[in-house]
């Protein structure tokens, strides 16, 4: 939430809002480690170490890759189209960004 407030402050050029959000985030970061008990931190650490990662099958990976490629190609066609409406271009841009993010995360 603090990062959102900082982003909004930067967009609107509000120095006071940015300083307040920065100060709050700094305070949270400083107090987090002193306020959380060592046993809770150990539990968090143990849970992170004990997570089993299962990779998806190769056919799922190739299917997802194909889907990302098709989605991206369709979105790029709409974005390059001179007859597409602004709303459809906005939807295509959103689709392209989601597909690109999914490709980076998945591959």
C-alpha beads as a LAMMPS data file, in Angstrom:
LAMMPS data file: protein, C-alpha beads

107 atoms
106 bonds

1 atom types
1 bond types

-500.0 500.0 xlo xhi
-500.0 500.0 ylo yhi
-500.0 500.0 zlo zhi

Masses

1 110.0

Atoms # bond

1 1 1 0.000 0.000 0.000
2 1 1 2.897 2.351 0.734
3 1 1 4.396 1.750 -2.700
4 1 1 1.043 2.690 -4.239
5 1 1 0.950 5.902 -2.187
6 1 1 4.502 6.751 -3.279
7 1 1 3.600 6.112 -6.920
8 1 1 0.539 8.347 -6.643
9 1 1 2.613 11.078 -4.981
10 1 1 5.173 10.916 -7.773
11 1 1 2.443 11.054 -10.439
12 1 1 0.872 14.113 -8.843
13 1 1 4.127 15.768 -7.752
14 1 1 3.091 15.820 -4.088
15 1 1 6.308 15.944 -2.069
16 1 1 4.587 15.844 1.336
17 1 1 2.624 12.706 0.452
18 1 1 5.788 11.038 -0.863
19 1 1 7.792 11.945 2.261
20 1 1 5.031 10.623 4.540
21 1 1 4.759 7.347 2.625
22 1 1 8.555 6.930 2.554
23 1 1 8.769 7.581 6.284
24 1 1 5.988 5.099 7.055
25 1 1 7.572 2.402 4.888
26 1 1 10.960 2.982 6.535
27 1 1 9.362 2.754 9.988
28 1 1 7.614 -0.504 9.079
29 1 1 10.845 -2.016 7.771
30 1 1 12.777 -1.002 10.910
31 1 1 10.172 -2.269 13.365
32 1 1 9.280 -5.486 11.548
33 1 1 12.332 -7.398 12.726
34 1 1 12.137 -6.161 16.303
35 1 1 8.394 -6.797 16.631
36 1 1 8.278 -10.299 15.139
37 1 1 9.425 -12.982 17.542
38 1 1 12.376 -15.170 16.666
39 1 1 10.185 -18.272 16.721
40 1 1 7.834 -16.750 14.173
41 1 1 10.778 -15.846 11.953
42 1 1 12.119 -19.390 12.309
43 1 1 8.728 -20.793 11.330
44 1 1 8.611 -18.569 8.258
45 1 1 12.110 -19.636 7.287
46 1 1 11.321 -23.339 7.795
47 1 1 8.161 -23.099 5.691
48 1 1 10.093 -21.502 2.849
49 1 1 12.727 -24.246 2.969
50 1 1 10.203 -27.097 3.081
51 1 1 8.198 -26.105 -0.003
52 1 1 8.348 -28.763 -2.696
53 1 1 8.424 -27.371 -6.206
54 1 1 6.720 -29.508 -8.817
55 1 1 7.420 -28.646 -12.426
56 1 1 4.576 -28.904 -14.928
57 1 1 4.788 -31.544 -17.679
58 1 1 6.516 -30.604 -20.949
59 1 1 3.242 -30.747 -22.892
60 1 1 1.702 -28.169 -20.530
61 1 1 4.746 -25.950 -20.974
62 1 1 4.542 -26.136 -24.770
63 1 1 0.784 -25.525 -24.698
64 1 1 1.234 -22.487 -22.498
65 1 1 4.046 -21.195 -24.710
66 1 1 1.847 -21.616 -27.793
67 1 1 -1.012 -19.800 -26.043
68 1 1 1.290 -16.881 -25.121
69 1 1 2.548 -16.651 -28.706
70 1 1 -0.978 -16.676 -30.174
71 1 1 -2.287 -14.168 -27.648
72 1 1 0.639 -11.841 -28.256
73 1 1 0.340 -12.088 -32.050
74 1 1 -3.391 -11.324 -31.935
75 1 1 -2.854 -8.354 -29.633
76 1 1 -0.060 -6.965 -31.812
77 1 1 -2.304 -7.229 -34.886
78 1 1 -5.007 -5.218 -33.127
79 1 1 -2.491 -2.612 -31.946
80 1 1 -1.140 -2.173 -35.494
81 1 1 -4.637 -1.990 -36.991
82 1 1 -5.740 1.449 -38.118
83 1 1 -9.428 0.477 -37.986
84 1 1 -9.499 -0.865 -34.411
85 1 1 -11.282 1.247 -31.807
86 1 1 -9.453 2.777 -28.869
87 1 1 -11.260 0.382 -26.514
88 1 1 -10.158 -2.686 -28.473
89 1 1 -6.586 -1.338 -28.569
90 1 1 -6.694 -0.855 -24.809
91 1 1 -7.895 -4.442 -24.340
92 1 1 -5.222 -5.668 -26.755
93 1 1 -2.525 -3.774 -24.829
94 1 1 -3.707 -5.307 -21.553
95 1 1 -3.769 -8.753 -23.143
96 1 1 -0.248 -8.267 -24.517
97 1 1 1.147 -7.133 -21.164
98 1 1 -0.500 -10.034 -19.314
99 1 1 0.746 -12.510 -21.897
100 1 1 4.281 -11.099 -21.742
101 1 1 4.297 -11.235 -17.950
102 1 1 2.966 -14.791 -18.020
103 1 1 5.656 -15.770 -20.511
104 1 1 8.414 -14.352 -18.290
105 1 1 7.030 -16.044 -15.178
106 1 1 6.330 -19.377 -16.833
107 1 1 9.440 -19.754 -18.972

Bonds

1 1 1 2
2 1 2 3
3 1 3 4
4 1 4 5
5 1 5 6
6 1 6 7
7 1 7 8
8 1 8 9
9 1 9 10
10 1 10 11
11 1 11 12
12 1 12 13
13 1 13 14
14 1 14 15
15 1 15 16
16 1 16 17
17 1 17 18
18 1 18 19
19 1 19 20
20 1 20 21
21 1 21 22
22 1 22 23
23 1 23 24
24 1 24 25
25 1 25 26
26 1 26 27
27 1 27 28
28 1 28 29
29 1 29 30
30 1 30 31
31 1 31 32
32 1 32 33
33 1 33 34
34 1 34 35
35 1 35 36
36 1 36 37
37 1 37 38
38 1 38 39
39 1 39 40
40 1 40 41
41 1 41 42
42 1 42 43
43 1 43 44
44 1 44 45
45 1 45 46
46 1 46 47
47 1 47 48
48 1 48 49
49 1 49 50
50 1 50 51
51 1 51 52
52 1 52 53
53 1 53 54
54 1 54 55
55 1 55 56
56 1 56 57
57 1 57 58
58 1 58 59
59 1 59 60
60 1 60 61
61 1 61 62
62 1 62 63
63 1 63 64
64 1 64 65
65 1 65 66
66 1 66 67
67 1 67 68
68 1 68 69
69 1 69 70
70 1 70 71
71 1 71 72
72 1 72 73
73 1 73 74
74 1 74 75
75 1 75 76
76 1 76 77
77 1 77 78
78 1 78 79
79 1 79 80
80 1 80 81
81 1 81 82
82 1 82 83
83 1 83 84
84 1 84 85
85 1 85 86
86 1 86 87
87 1 87 88
88 1 88 89
89 1 89 90
90 1 90 91
91 1 91 92
92 1 92 93
93 1 93 94
94 1 94 95
95 1 95 96
96 1 96 97
97 1 97 98
98 1 98 99
99 1 99 100
100 1 100 101
101 1 101 102
102 1 102 103
103 1 103 104
104 1 104 105
105 1 105 106
106 1 106 107
